[in-house]
Amino acid sequence: MPGHDHGPQIKNGELYEKLRDEGASKEKAARIANAQAAGTLDHPGGTLESRSREQLYDEARKIGIAGRSGMDKEALAKAIRDH
């Protein structure tokens, strides 16, 4: 769908389409495309692996990942990455 108008809710249509072609859900593609357009795609805390478990837990809580209290650092990082 190159050139497709996704409306004002999608801030970077080209990246959105690339992510959709790679199999990302509409929600995930929109979230990533909009974060990239807003300049917030790169977290100021560095890579997920460089953050503490507590920082990852807080991030997981903010984005609503279920079961986070029973997750270790690696599981939290994976859940955040896959969200």
Buried (B, 14 or more C-beta within 10 A) or exposed (E): EEEEEBEEEBBBBEBBBBBBEEEBEEEBBBBBBBBBBEEEBEBEEEEBEEBEBEBBBEBBEEEEBEEBEEBEBEBBBEBBEEE
